[in-house]
Amino acid sequence: MERFFRFFKISNPEKIKKWIYILCATALVFWVIFRIVMLILQHNQSVFNMSRDVADNGTPVVVMTVQNSSGALLEPITIESNRAYVTGNRVGLFRPGQRVGNGKIVSVSQNINLDTGMYVIKTSGTENGLQYVEYTRNGYFIPVYAVVNDNVFVYENERATSRRVIVAHSDADTALITQGLHDGDVVILSNVADGERVRIQGKIENTTDKGE
């Protein structure tokens, strides 16, 4: 540094040195402060993770509010030459006039077919193969995945509460609940445990078709 001062013929080099030291010290202090601030921010980010958020505020869940209503379910039926055979515990789901595929049901036998031991359903304008009959029922309609071992979870006092229900019928997407739920119950559609603290993150509407 002495050569630098002599080369540029700088007078009073001690004063210049003093300012250089001050600038270096100031830069070092600012760098240390910057590193401390960054570490604090990183620490806060690591603390505010999903586990801590769940512990503090509850598991985020998606819910739906249920009302007793009329809705449509789909029942599978196999058609061959506009004729189908169903068991006794299913025959009550079908009646003349119901839509099935591009056709409709024209008759439902009241007596068991002695050759097959089943009930005969006759259709009109229906293609062969697996078809679905739309039928209307009254009750509470929720996604079938929300029912676990005949239980659903409802939102009560910021907790997930298990509720025993009776599933009268279901199709691939929807379960019909006839007992265990009441108008205004908030059913949890997310995966939770009984008694778990939860918070509502989103709501879906009941999109079950009404009427037939």
N, C-alpha and C positions, 0 to 999 in steps of 0.2 A: 504494500500500500504506500510505503514511503517513496518508492520509485514512481508510482502513479502521481503522487503530489508533485515530485520534482519535475516529472515530464511535462505536466500541465502548468508548472510554475504557480501552484496554488499556495497563497499565503494563508497563514493561520490554519494549518492542517488539523490541529487539535480540535478546533471548533467543528470542522467538517466531520472528523471521526465521531465526535460526540453526537451529531445529528444522525449519522449513519447507524450508530448503536441504538439510538432512540427509535429510528424507523424499523430496524430489525426486531427490537424488543416489542414494539407495537404490533408488527405483523405477526410475531409469534403469539402474542396474547390473543389477537383476533382469530388466529388459526385454532388455538386451544379452545376458545369460546365456541367457534364454529363446530369443532369436533364434539364438544359436550352437548350442544344443542341437537346435532344429528343423532348422537347416541340416545338422548332422551326421546326424540321422535321415534326412532326405531324401537326403543323399549315400549313406548306407548302403543305402537302398532302391534307388537308381539303380544302385549297384554290383551288388547282388544281383538281377540280371536273368537271363533265360533263357540268354543267351549265356555269361555268366560261370558260371552253374550247370552248363551243359553242359561248358564247358572244365574246370571243377574236378572234376565228378563223373561226366561221361559223359552221352550222350543217353539219356533215359528210353525204355524199350522195353517192349512187351508180348510175352510168350513163351508157348510151350507145350512140354511135355516129351512126346516121342513114344515109342511102343512098337509093335513089330510086332504087328498084330492083324487080326482079320477085320472088315470093314466093308462097308457098302452104298453103291453109287454109282447114279446115275440116267442111263440112256441114252435119248435121244429116239428115237421111232419114229412114223411116220405110218401110221395105220390107215384102211383103207377096206373096208367090208363084211367086217370081221374078217380082214383080210389085209394084210400089209405086205411090202415088198421092201427088202432090205438088201444092201450090198456084201460081198464076200468077206472084207475085213479087219474087218468088224463082226459077221459071222454067228456067230463064236465066243462073242460076249457073250450070246447068247440060248439058252434051252433050255426045253423043255416044263415047265409048272408055275410059271414066273415070273409075278409079278403085273404087269399092265399096265393102268393106269387102274382101272376097276371090274371088269375081267375078268382073264384069264390067257392065257398062250401054251399052245396045245395041240399044236403041232408045228413043227419047224424042218427045212426041206428040206436034204438033204445034197448035192443036185445043183443046178446053175445052171439057172434058167428060161431056155430058149433064146429066148423072145420078148423078154425084158427084159435078159438077161445078169446077173441078180441072183438072190439066194436068196429063197425065199418063206417067210414066217412066218405061220402061221395062229393066230388067237386066238378066244376065246369070251367073249361078254358085254362086248365092248369097244366104246366109242363111236368114231365116225369122227373123224378129225382127229389133231392132234399129241398123243401120249401119252408116258409115260415108263415104262421097264422098270427095275425094281430088281434089281441083281445083286450078288453077294457076291464079294469078292476079299480076299486077304491082302497086307499090306504096311503102310506108314506113311501115315496119312491126315492131311493138313494143308490149311489153307485155300488155295485155288487162287491167291489174290493173293500168297502168300508165295513163290511160285516165279517167278523173274525170269530169263528166258533159260536155262532148265534149271539154275538155281542157286538155292540157298536160303542163308540166313545163320544160322549157329548161334552160340550164346553160349559163348565159350571165353576164360578168363582175362580177363574184363571187356572183351573185344573182340568185334566182329562179324566172324566168319570165313566167307568164301564157301565153299560146298561144292557141287561138281558132283553132280547127281542124275539119275536116270532116272525120268521120269514115265510109268508104264505106262498110265495112263488118268486122265481127269478129267471132271468134269461142271461145271455152272455154279458150284458152290460149293467142291468138294473135289478135291484132286489126290491120286492114289495113287502113292506113291514106292516103288519096288522095289529100288533101289540108291542108295547114297550116304549113307544115314542108318543110325544104329544105336540100339538100345534105350538110352533115357536121354538122348539128344541133346536139347538145349534149342534149339528153333527160334525164331528171332526173327520176329515177325509185323509189326513196324514197318518203316518206310522208313529204311534205313541204308546205309552204304558199307563196303566191305571194309576191315578194319583199324580201323574207327572205335571209339573207346572208348564203351561203353554201360553202363547200369545197369538192372536189372530193376525196372520200375515196377508191372507187373501180370502175372498169369498166367491163361490160359484152359484149360479142360479140353477134351480131345478128345471131341466130342459125336457123332462118327460112329456111326450105328446099327450095332449088332453083330448079325451073323447076318441071316437072312431069314425 
